[in-house]
Amino acid sequence: MPDWSYHTIFKPVLSLLPSAISREIIHKSMNSLSKVPFGPNMIEFLGHLKTDHSLEHKIHQLNFQNQIALSSIIDPNLSGTNAFMNLGFGLIEIGPITLDNSFTSKSPLINLKKDQVIGYEENTALQLDEAIDKLSKLNKKTPIFARILGSFEDFKIIESKISHLVDYFVMNKELTSDLFINKWDSSLPICLSVQPHELCDFKVNCTYDSILIEENPSLTDMEQKEYLISAMNRFKTQGVDKPIFTKGGVIQPIDAIDILNEGAKLVFLTHGYIISGPGLPKRINEVLLFNRNKSVPSSNGWLWYFLFGLLMFVGGVLALLISLTTIILPYDEHFLKTTSYVILQFNSKILPFMSHDRMTLAGTIMSGGILFMSLAYNGIKHNYHWAKKATDVSGIVGFLAIFLFIGFGYFDWLHALFWLVLIPPFLIGFFKTKQINRSPESQNLTNHTDWKSSLIGQLFCIMLGFSIILGGCIISYVGITTTFVQTDLNYLCISPSQMNAFNQNLIPVISHDRAGFGGGLISVGLLILMISLWGFRQHHKWIWWTLFLSGMPAFITAFGVHFMIGYTNFFHLLPPIIAMTFLLIGLVKSYQFLNIDQKR
């Protein structure tokens, strides 16, 4: 559930439900997705949440993907833990786990409309058997901190049962003191949980390996961050040299950055994760990467990808010129065993109809060329892995679309030649850039209004990508089956049987144009979808201009040719009208975020 869907769709709907119910709906639905085949891959595709290797952190010989953790109060029932393993966290806290049924834990009740904590819900603490059952079913990808409640004897039992399932224990001061008194050497590191009222009488002679400063529910979010930073400094002045972790105080990326800069080794997200959205860990990690400001040498393979896009654009221009002039070429006439003049004598609308297919294909090819060139110059050149992945996926799908051309007993030699010309630069670029793995960085520090507006824009651009892919699939299917829809036949004023009676090769030529256009739409739709999913970041102007410029050839040719040949049926034009509306809303709502350099 990325931010673009959480804030625009799910959060407004879930705000109508009680907090505990909405939490369980989210967690269980996400958990279900993470367990189905290819579910984690779908989560990664939608959010691109993998953490850059440079953010890896080691504490007590334990490796963390990053320093952002999820507090147990967000998922007290472990109903979404399997999903959280895929959402970019460095570790996940669970619990509290106990043997005593009288222990309880608290989870925040949040007013999603006002983004405010309105109280805390009492939950029965996680019983040992239940914890073992749920932990044993996890597809564990990140370290797990287990919060333990109870007596020293309880801890010994719990440790013997779950030490192979978790990586760290979190416990209060009294329990760590008991461990010290009983000279118990735990099999796992122990994190001492320090409550706000315990700061004044903190003792350093307890058995522990790190400290977790708990949040103070009585403070505002801004006060919370300052309190945590003050507490860390206080421990340092007392001579504590163990790793210090903090819980809470993070509502937006800048909060986590400030706390980490003050020396925290791990930051546990609490209700700020719900308020800011599931993308918060990813946004924090991207700011950390941006702040490092490492210079990265340019990839030497981007020029080949750029050449691939340029050749596509030139090919689209040539196809446009053909569609505006001769429409059909000599090898078309050779296959048809007739001339364009004879076709016009038979039905004056057939050639304009073919022009309409070929011109829209030309516009699609030109748009694809612009997208590929921009990804090469602005993304692959700077070693961004997501840009290469988008280019490769779309390019491969586009090449495979040629097999739609030859399913009708008609092989288009110009398309085949175009295919052969494009393959070498694509393959050279593919192999020359195989090693690039740079993760995206971001300078977005706060949840400002432009960021929230951009989520709406991003949603509409994603909808645009999906709609183009869907449209391409439908057109390809029509092209390889019926060839025509009813509005086509109404425009032509002729039936397929009459066409076959005139020339049995005519429909295969039209079908191959339609299917080819559908394949091109799928390829371009994938590009727009992946750019929209993975590329929206503050002040990335090139994303906005790429979407804007690439839309022009496709929409100009799509609308222009229909009005030029008089094929203006509203229902036929409705799909491009909807697609253009999606693009315009996406561009308007994301303009400020992507184009205006705001240092916030």
N, C-alpha and C positions, 0 to 999 in steps of 0.2 A: 504494500500500500504506500506508494511514493507520495511525496508532499503534494504533487499536482493533482492527485486523486483524493488524498486525505482532506485537504483544506477546501477543495471545490465541490466535492460530492459527499464523501462519507461523514466528515465531521458535521456539516449542517444537518444531515439526517440523524446521526447518532446523538446529536444534542437534544433531540426530542425524547430520548429514552433516559431512564435512570443511569447514573454513572457506572454502577457495577455491572449492569446488564450490557451497556454499550461496550464496556471493556472486554467482557467475555465474548461478545459477538465478534469483535475485531480479532482477538487472540485466537479463538477457535477456528475462524475462517482462514486466517493466515497460516495457522498450524496445519490445517487440512491441505492447503495448497503445497506446503513444504514437504508433505509426505507422499504426494502422488508422483508417479514417474515424470521426470523432467520439471517437477515443481520448483526445486531450487534454481534450476536454469531459467525458468520463467521469472522468478523473483530477481535474479541477477540481470536478466534482459531488461526488465522494466525499470530497475533502479541503478544498475551498474555500481554496486556497493562494495566491490572488492577493495581492500586497503592496500596502498602502496607499500612495498617491502621496506622502504626507508623509514616507515613509522613504527616498525617492530620494536618492541621494548622487552627487556629481560629483567625480572625481579625474582631473586632466590632460585635461579636456574630455571625459571618458568618463563616461557616465551609467550608474549602477547602480541597480537597483530597490531594493536594500537593502544592508546591510553584511555579510551572511552569505554566505560562499563555501564551496565544496566542494573539498577537497584532492584532488589527483590520485591519492593512494595508495588512495582508496576505489574508484576505477574505473580501474585501470591499463591495461586493455585497451579502454577506450572502449565497453564492451558495454552500458552503461546511460546514456550521456551524453544521448541524445535524451530519455529519460524525466526525467533530472535537470533538464532545461530547464523542466519543468512543475511542479517540486516546491518552488518558493518561494525559490530561491537568487538572490542578487544577481549572482553570477558563478561560473564553473566553471573549475578548473585542470585541464589535461591534461598528459600526458607522464610522464617526460621523453622528449623527441623527440631522436633522434640518428641519425648516419650510421654509427656504429661498433657492430657487433654485440656487442662485448665489454662494453658498458655494461649495467648492471642497475638495477632499482629495487626497492623493498621495499613490501610491503603487509602490514598487520597481520593476524595470525591470532588470531581471537577465540573464546573459549569462551562461546557464547551462553547457556549455562545459568548461568554464574557472572559473566557480563559482565566478563570479564577478557581482556586481551591476553596471549596465551601464547607469542608469538613473532612473527617476521616472515618472510614468504615472499619469496624472490628471484624477480623477474620480469625477463624480457628487456625492455630499454627499447624504447619504441615507435619503430619504424623510420619514416623519413620518408615513404616511399611508402604505408605502411599508415595513417599519420596523415592524409595528404592524402585518401586514399580515404574514410576514416571521417568526416573533417571536412566533406567535400564533400556528404555525405549527411545532415548534421544539419539539422533544422529549428531554426535558431539563433534563440533568444529572449533570451539573456543574454550578456554579454561573456565571452570566453574568454581565460584566461591560459595561455600555452604555456611549459612548462618545457623549457629547452634544455640539452643536454650535448654536450661536444666541444670542438674547437679553434676558434680565431677563423675559420679557413677554413671549417670545418663550419658555423659560425653564418651566414656570408655565404650559403652555399648554401641552408640551411634557411629563412633569412629571405626570400630571393627566391621561395621556393616556397609559403610559407604565410602571408605577411604579410596577404594579402587574406582569409584565413580566420579569423584570430585578432585579438585587440585589445591584447595586452600580452605581453611576454616576461619570463620568470623565469629567472635564471641565477646561477651561483655567482660568488664573488669573483674567481677567477682569470680567468674569461671576461670579466667586466666590466673587469678591469684591462687585458686584451688589447685590448678595444675602445677604452679610454682611450689606450693606447700607440699604437695604429694610427689614432687620431683618426677612428674610425668613427661616423657619425651614423646611428643606427637609425631606420627609418621608423615604429617604434612605441615607446611608453614601455618602459623596462626596469626590472624589479624585481630588486633584489639579494637573493639568498637567503643568509642568514647562519646557519651552523651553530653549535651551542652552543660548540664549542671555539674559534671564531673571534672571539668577543666581545672577548677581551682584546687582540687586535692589530688591531682594526678600523681601517681607513684611510678617510678621507672624501674622498679625491681620485680615486675611481673614477667612471666614467661610469654613473650610475644615476638613476632618477627616484623610486624608493621602496625601502623595505626590508621584507623578509619574514623575521621571526624564526622559525626552524624549531623544532619541538618537540624536547625532549630525552628520548629513549626510556628513559633510565635512571631517570627520576623518576616518582613516583606522579602520579596525575591532579591531586590537590590541590597538590602541589609544582610541577607543570607550570605551573599558572596563576600561582602566585607568581613562578616563574622568568621567565615571559613579561612580567609587569608590571615586575619588577625590571630586565629587559633593556631595556624601553622607556624607563624612567627613566634608565638608564645612557646610552642614545643621546642623550637630551635634554640631559644634562649635558655631553656631548661636542660639543654644538652642532649636532647633526643636525636639520635643519628640513624634511626630506622626509617624506612620508606613511609611517607605519609600520604594517605588517600583522603579524598573528601567526598561527601555525599550531598547532592542538592546544589542550589545556588546557580544552576545553569538553565537559562530560558532561551538563550540565543548563542551563537558561536563565540562571540566576544567574551562571554562569561567564562566559558571553559578555557579559552586562551589565557585570560588574566590569571585564573587559578593555576594553570599549568606553569605559566611564567614565574609564579611565586614559589614553585618548587614541588607541587603535588605530583606524585608519580602516576596516580590513577584518579580519574574523575568519574563518580557514579551519578548517572542521570536519574532524576526522580520525576516529579510532575511536569517539569519543563519539557520532557520528552513528549508528553501528551499534548501540551500546549503548542510547542513549536512544530511537532510533526515527526514522523518516522525517519525523515531525511536528516535529522539533527546530527547524528554521529558522522554521517558522510560529509556534511557541511563543515563540521569542526575539523575533520581530518584534511579536507581540501584547503582550509585556511592555514593549517599547520604547514602543509606543503608549500603554499604560496609564500609564507613568511620566511621559509628557508632560502628562497630566491636563488636557487642553484642555476648556473648557466648550463644549458644542454646543447651540445653541437647538433647542427641540422642533420637530418637523415639524408643520405645521398641517393635514396631511391624515390624521393617525392617527385622529382622531375618526370619520371616515367609515368607515374600516376597522373600528373598534370597533363602530359602529352596524351594520355589515354582520354582524359576528359576533353581536351582541345579537339582531338580527332572526332570525338562524338559530336561536339558542337558543330564542327565543319560539316560532318555528315548530315546533321539535321538541317543545316542551311541548304545543302544541295538537294535534300529530299523536299524541302519547302519550295525551292525553285521548280523542281519537277512537277510538284502538285499544282503549282500556279500556271504551268505552261502546257507541256505535252500530256501530263497526267500518267499515261501509260507509255512504256518504253518499247523499243523494237523487239526485245526478247519476250515482252508481254504479248505483243501482237503475233509473234512467231508461235507462242504456245496456244494462243486463242485461234490461230489460223484465220484471223480477220484483222481489220483495221479500226482505228478509232472512228473514222468517218462512218463505217458501216454500223458500228454500235450506236452512234448518235442518230442515224437514220431509224434504227430499230426503236430506241427509247432515249429521248434527249436528257433524261435525268440520271442515267447509269454512270456516265463519266463524271458529272459533278458529285455524285454520291461517292465514287471511288476517290475523287479529289479530297472529299471531306475526311475519308479514312486516312489517306496518306498525309494530308496536311496536319491533322491532329497528331499522327505519329511523329511527324517532323518536329512539331512543337515539344512533344514529350522528350525526344532525343536531345534537342537543344537544352531543355531544362535539366536533363540528366547530366549533360556535359558541364553546365555551370556548377552543379552540385559537386561533381567529381573534381573539377579544377579547384574549387574553393576548399574542399576537404584536403586535397593534396597540399595546397599552398599554406593554409592556415592551421592545419592539424597534423598531417603526416610529416610535413617538413620539420615540425617541432617535436616529433617523436610521440605524439599522443596515440596510444594504443586504440582508443575508442574510434578515432577517425579512420584508422586502417581497417578495423573490424567492420565498420559501416561500409567502407569502400569495397572490401573483399566480398562481403555477403551480397551486396547489391550487384556487383560486377558479375559474380558467378551466376546469380539468378538471371541476369540479363543475357549472358552467353547461352544458358540452357534454353532460353526462350526461342532460340532459332529452331528447336525441334518442333515448335508449334507451326513454323512456316512450311515444313515439308510433310505435313500430315494430310495433304489434299491432292497428292499426285502432281504437285507443282513446286518446283525448286526455284527460288528467286536467286539468280546468280549475283545480283547486285548486293543483296543482303549477305550472301555467303562471302563475297569479296570484302564487304565492310567488316564482317565478323573476323576474317583472317587478318585484316589490317589492325584491328583493335587488340587481338590476342597478344602479340609480342610485347608492346609496352606494358600491358597489364601484368603479364607473367614476370617480366623483368622487375617491375615495381614490387610485385608480391614477394619475390625471393630476396630482393635487396633490402626490404624493410621487415623481414621476419623477426628480427631481434628487438624491435622497438617495443617498449613496455611502459612508457611514461604515463603516470596517472594524472588526471586533471587537477588543477589548482583553482582556488576561488578566493576572491577578496571580499566576499559577502559576510559581514560580521553581525548584522542585526536583522531582526524580523520587520524591516520597515515596509511601508505601504507599497513601494515599488516592487519589492520582492513578492509580496502577497498578490499584487496585480499580475506579476509575471507568471504566477502559477496558473492563473486563468488563461493567459496567453499560451503557455506551454500546453495546457490541456487541449486547447483548440488546434494547435499545430499537430499534436499527437493524433487527435481525431481526424485531421486532414490526412496524415500519413495512412492511418487505418482505412479511411474511406477510399483513398486512391488504390490501395492494395485490393480492397474488396471490389472496387469497380474494375480493376484489371483482371481479377479472377473471373468476374461475371462476363466481361467482354471476351476473354479467352475462351470461356466455356461456350458462349454463343458462337464464337468464330469456328470452333471445331465441331459444333453440332448443327444448330438450325441456321447459322450464318446471319439471319435477319431477326429483328424484333418487329412487332406489329407496326410501330411508328415508321420504321424503315420502309416497309411494304406500302404503307399509306402514302409516303412521300414518292416512292417509285411508281405507284399506280400499276403494279405488275406483280404476278405471283412467281415463286421459285420455279414452278413447273413450266411457266411460259419462258423463263430465262433459259432453262435447260433445253427446251424445245428449240430455242434460237441458237444457243451455243453451250454445249455441255462443259466446256472449260471455264465459262465465265464465273460461275459461283465459286469454284476452287480458288480463282485469283482474288475474288473479293474476300473469301474466307481467310486466306493467308494474310491479307492486309489487316483484317480485324483481329485475328489471333496475335499477330505481331504487335499490334497496337496494345492489346491487353498485356502481353509480356513486358512491353516497355513500361506500361503503367505500374506493374508490380515492382519492377526494379526501382523506378523513381520513387514510388510510395515507400519502399523499404528505406531508401536514403532519407527521405523527409522524416519518417518515423524515428529512425535511429538518431538523427541529428537533434530532433526535438526531445527524445528521451535522455540523451547523454550530453548534449552540448550547451544547455541553458545555464549560463553562469554570468554573474554581474560583470558588466562592462565588456562582454565578449561581443563587440559590435559586428564582427564578421558573421556570427550566427544569424543576426537579424537581416543583414544585407544579403546573405546567401539565400535565405528563404524568400526574401522580397524579389531579388533579381531572377531567381530560378522559376518563380511563379509566372513571370511576365510572358515568356515564349509560349508556355503551355496554354494559358488562359487567353492570350491574344489570338492564337491560331484556333483554339476551340470555339470561341464565340465568333471570331471573324469569318471562318469558313461557313458556319451555319447560316449566318445572315447573308453571306455572299451567294450561296446557292439556294437560299430561300427555304432551308430546312429549319424552321423556327418553332416546331412543336414544343409547347411549354414543358410537358412531361419528359421529353427527350433532353431538353436543356436543363432540367432540374438538378441532376447530379453535379454538373460543373458549377451551377449557381450555388449549390450548397458548399462545394469544395472551396470556391472563391470566398464565400462568407466566412468559413472556418479560417482561411488564411488571413483575411482582413482583420478579424477579431484577434487572432493570435498576434499579428504584427502590432496592432494598436495597443493591446494590453501589455505587451512585453517591451515596448519601445523604450520607456524610461529606464528599466532595469538593465537592458542590454546595451543601450547607447550612451547613457549619461554616466560620467565617471563620478560616482559619489563615494567619498571616503567614509563609509560607515558600515 
